[in-house]
Amino acid sequence: MKKVRVCNINDIRDGEARGFEIDDTPILIVKQNGKVYAFEDICSHQHMPISENYDLEEGKLICMWHGAEFELETGKNLSLPAPAPIKKFDVEIDENGNIMIIIE
């Protein structure tokens, strides 16, 4: 496992989700109510990039390709058509405001 920098906390606005690629892994960074979350940027339904077509509601990430909903705290799938959760990464914000995630 290693800790890698994705972006700076000031690079993403509150209420925004943005896709990145780290070591050939698509990463989705979400900032809601000042809290930062990180997921693999692949919907468990048809493996589409969530960052390209999403919505955020309180505590939920919605993949707008087909309407699948995921819980922000865990990545758990909350509705069909998503058959499984999305992979969640642990997030740390360093002293310089860099968003760091742990990847395997």
N, C-alpha and C positions, 0 to 999 in steps of 0.2 A: 504494500500500500504506500501511496505517496500523496503529499499535499501539494496541490498545484493552484496557481493564481488563474482566475477566470477573467476578472475585470475589477475595476474600482467601484465602490458603492455609489459614487457620484455619476457613474456611467449609465445608471439605470434609474428611471423615475419611479416613484411610488405608484402602484397600480399598473406597472408594466412587466412584461415578460420578454426575454430576449434570448435568442439562440446563439451558441458559441460552439466551437469544435476544439476539443482538447485530446491530444493523442488519438485521433481518429474516432473519438467518442462524441456524439452530439450532446451538448449540455444545454439545459434550459434553466435560466436564472429568472426567478420571479421575486418581485418586491411588492409586498402588500402590507399596509399599515406600519411601515418602517422595518418590517421583518423580511429577511432574505431566505429564499428556499432554492434548492438546486435539485434538478431531476435529469434523467436521460431524456433527451428531446425526441422521444418516439412514442406515439400513442400505442397502447397495447391492442387497439382494435385493428387498424390496417397499417400500422407502422409508418404513419405520416408524421412529419415534423410539426409538433404542437405550436412551436414559435411562429409558424407561418400563418396560423389561423386559430386564434384563441380568444377567450373572454375570461375575465376574472369576476367572481362574486365573492362575498364575504366567506373566506375560508375554503373557497373552491376554485379550481382551475378547470376550464371547460375547453375541450378540443372541439372547435367549431366545424371541423371537417364532417363529423357525423354526430356531434352532440354528447360525446362521452364526458363524464364529470369525474374529477379526482379531488381528493382531500389534500389541501396544501400541507398540513402537518405531517402526513404519512405517505402520500402518493396513492393511497387506497382508492380503488375504483368504486365510485358511488352510483353509477348507472350504466346500463347497457348503452351502446354496444360494446363497451370496453370489457373484455373477459378477465382482465387481471390488472393489478396495480401497475403504476409506472415506477421505475427504479428511482429512489431518492438518495441523495448524497448528503453527508454531513457538511455543514457550512461553518466557517469561521471568518470573522472580519479581523484582519491584523491591525496593528497600530497606525498604519498608513491608509486604512480604509480599503485595502485590497480584499476582495471576496476570494477566499480559499476553499477548495473542496478536497475531500479525501477520495482518491480513486484507486482501484486495484490494478 
